[in-house]
Amino acid sequence: MGLFGNGGGFDRLIRDRHSVHNFSDKKLNIRDVLEVIDAANQAPSAGNLHVLKFLIVEDADKISKLTKACQQGFINDSKLVIVVCSDVDQVVRNFPERGVLYSRQQAGAAIQNMLLKVQHLGMATCWVGHFSEKTVRRILKIPKHYDIEAILPLGYELKLKAHEVKKKQPLHQSVFYDEWNNKRH
């Protein structure tokens, strides 16, 4: 149960979301995949520019190559992979001083929406940020002016054992009041 929530609905969705490394053979419904991407599309976008692009990879050979480019063997067991890309240059043209930051922020917000939608639909994923950008770009023919923000292998969780709930940092260790390090209580 959440500190403030009743443990149901949205609170439960947030707390149940976790990274999955074991995928079943169950086939994904492309409409569900598009719902996941639509959730990303609803995230905040700096200047309403909508610079994110989403590449759906279903080809088994390409997924295998992505597995090697990420050095993450579990990716090969997923049914498909979504690669999230952004045109950072477009954001920088509109916001010269903070465009790179805004681009990263909107990508993160969009990806979090995707993770929550995946959880809501009963699917599974893992946010992969470690990869050879050069190799991924070559495999998928991604234009040079797009940054690769994340790789999300998608599938249904193969439950080999009970999911271990990772302990999160207590809230009081992260919250300050009125100025840095003022914990109030």
C-alpha positions as CSV (number, residue, x, y, z in Angstrom):
1,M,0.0,0.0,0.0
2,G,1.3,3.5,-0.9
3,L,2.1,6.1,1.6
4,F,-0.9,8.2,0.5
5,G,-2.8,5.9,-1.8
6,N,-5.2,3.1,-1.1
7,G,-3.0,0.5,-2.8
8,G,-5.5,0.1,-5.7
9,G,-5.8,1.5,-9.2
10,F,-3.1,3.8,-10.3
11,D,-1.0,3.3,-7.1
12,R,-1.0,-0.5,-7.7
13,L,-0.1,0.0,-11.4
14,I,3.0,2.1,-10.4
15,R,4.1,-0.3,-7.6
16,D,3.6,-3.5,-9.7
17,R,5.6,-2.2,-12.7
18,H,8.9,-3.9,-12.9
19,S,11.6,-4.8,-15.4
20,V,11.1,-8.2,-17.0
21,H,13.9,-10.4,-18.5
22,N,11.9,-13.6,-19.2
23,F,9.3,-13.6,-21.9
24,S,6.8,-16.2,-22.9
25,D,6.0,-17.4,-26.4
26,K,2.6,-15.7,-26.4
27,K,2.1,-13.5,-29.4
28,L,1.4,-9.8,-29.0
29,N,-1.6,-8.0,-30.5
30,I,-0.3,-5.1,-32.7
31,R,-3.3,-3.0,-31.5
32,D,-1.9,-3.3,-27.9
33,V,1.5,-2.3,-29.1
34,L,0.1,0.8,-30.8
35,E,-1.8,1.6,-27.6
36,V,1.6,1.6,-25.8
37,I,3.0,4.0,-28.4
38,D,-0.1,6.2,-28.2
39,A,0.5,6.5,-24.4
40,A,4.0,7.9,-25.2
41,N,2.4,10.3,-27.7
42,Q,0.2,11.7,-24.8
43,A,3.3,12.7,-22.8
44,P,4.4,16.3,-22.4
45,S,6.3,17.6,-25.5
46,A,8.5,20.7,-25.3
47,G,6.9,23.4,-27.5
48,N,4.4,20.8,-28.6
49,L,7.1,19.7,-31.2
50,H,6.5,16.0,-30.9
51,V,10.0,15.0,-32.0
52,L,9.8,11.4,-30.8
53,K,9.7,8.5,-33.4
54,F,9.0,4.8,-32.5
55,L,10.4,2.0,-34.5
56,I,8.6,-1.4,-34.1
57,V,11.0,-4.3,-34.8
58,E,9.4,-7.7,-35.4
59,D,12.0,-9.3,-37.6
60,A,13.7,-12.1,-35.6
61,D,17.0,-11.6,-37.3
62,K,17.0,-7.9,-36.4
63,I,16.0,-8.6,-32.9
64,S,18.9,-11.0,-32.6
65,K,21.3,-8.3,-33.8
66,L,19.8,-5.8,-31.4
67,T,20.4,-8.4,-28.6
68,K,24.1,-8.4,-29.4
69,A,24.2,-4.6,-29.8
70,C,22.7,-4.3,-26.3
71,Q,24.6,-7.2,-24.8
72,Q,21.3,-8.2,-23.2
73,G,20.5,-11.8,-24.0
74,F,16.9,-11.6,-22.8
75,I,16.0,-9.2,-25.6
76,N,16.1,-12.2,-28.0
77,D,13.2,-13.8,-26.2
78,S,10.9,-10.8,-26.7
79,K,8.2,-10.9,-29.4
80,L,9.1,-7.4,-30.7
81,V,11.2,-4.4,-29.8
82,I,10.2,-0.8,-29.7
83,V,13.1,1.6,-30.3
84,V,12.4,5.2,-29.1
85,C,14.2,7.9,-31.1
86,S,14.2,11.7,-30.9
87,D,15.2,14.6,-33.1
88,V,17.1,16.5,-30.4
89,D,18.3,19.1,-33.0
90,Q,14.8,20.2,-33.6
91,V,14.2,20.9,-29.9
92,V,17.6,22.7,-29.7
93,R,16.6,24.9,-32.7
94,N,13.5,26.0,-30.7
95,F,15.1,26.1,-27.3
96,P,18.9,26.8,-27.9
97,E,19.9,26.9,-24.2
98,R,17.9,24.1,-22.8
99,G,16.8,22.0,-25.8
100,V,19.0,19.0,-25.0
101,L,17.6,18.8,-21.5
102,Y,14.0,19.3,-22.7
103,S,14.5,16.5,-25.3
104,R,15.7,14.1,-22.6
105,Q,12.9,15.1,-20.3
106,Q,10.2,14.5,-22.9
107,A,11.7,11.2,-23.9
108,G,11.8,10.1,-20.3
109,A,8.2,11.1,-19.7
110,A,7.1,9.3,-22.9
111,I,8.9,6.1,-22.0
112,Q,7.5,6.1,-18.5
113,N,4.0,6.4,-20.0
114,M,4.9,3.4,-22.2
115,L,6.1,1.4,-19.2
116,L,2.9,2.1,-17.3
117,K,0.7,1.3,-20.3
118,V,2.6,-2.0,-20.8
119,Q,1.9,-2.9,-17.2
120,H,-1.8,-1.9,-17.5
121,L,-2.3,-4.1,-20.6
122,G,-0.7,-7.1,-18.8
123,M,2.4,-7.2,-21.0
124,A,6.0,-6.9,-19.9
125,T,9.1,-4.9,-20.9
126,C,12.5,-3.6,-19.6
127,W,13.9,-0.2,-20.3
128,V,17.2,-0.8,-22.0
129,G,19.6,2.1,-22.2
130,H,22.9,0.3,-22.7
131,F,23.6,-0.4,-26.4
132,S,26.0,0.4,-29.1
133,E,24.3,3.4,-30.8
134,K,26.3,3.0,-33.9
135,T,25.4,-0.6,-34.3
136,V,21.7,-0.1,-33.6
137,R,21.6,2.8,-36.0
138,R,23.2,0.7,-38.7
139,I,20.9,-2.3,-38.1
140,L,17.7,-0.3,-38.3
141,K,18.8,2.4,-40.7
142,I,18.1,5.2,-38.3
143,P,19.0,8.7,-39.7
144,K,22.0,10.3,-38.0
145,H,20.0,13.3,-36.8
146,Y,17.9,11.1,-34.5
147,D,19.2,10.1,-31.1
148,I,18.3,6.6,-29.9
149,E,16.7,7.2,-26.4
150,A,15.7,3.6,-25.4
151,I,15.1,0.1,-26.5
152,L,12.0,-1.6,-25.1
153,P,11.7,-5.4,-25.7
154,L,8.1,-6.3,-25.4
155,G,6.2,-9.5,-24.6
156,Y,4.4,-11.3,-21.9
157,E,6.2,-12.3,-18.7
158,L,7.3,-15.9,-18.3
159,K,7.0,-16.3,-14.6
160,L,9.8,-18.7,-13.6
161,K,9.5,-17.8,-9.9
162,A,7.8,-15.2,-7.8
163,H,8.8,-11.7,-8.8
164,E,11.2,-10.3,-6.2
165,V,10.0,-6.9,-5.2
166,K,13.0,-4.5,-5.1
167,K,13.0,-2.2,-2.2
168,K,12.8,1.4,-3.1
169,Q,14.4,4.2,-1.2
170,P,12.3,5.6,1.7
171,L,10.6,8.8,0.7
172,H,12.1,10.8,3.7
173,Q,15.6,10.3,2.2
174,S,14.6,12.2,-1.0
175,V,12.4,15.0,0.2
176,F,13.6,18.4,1.4
177,Y,11.4,21.4,2.5
178,D,12.1,25.0,1.5
179,E,15.9,24.4,1.1
180,W,18.4,21.7,0.4
181,N,18.8,19.2,3.3
182,N,15.9,20.6,5.4
183,K,14.1,17.4,6.2
184,R,11.6,19.1,8.5
185,H,10.7,16.0,10.6
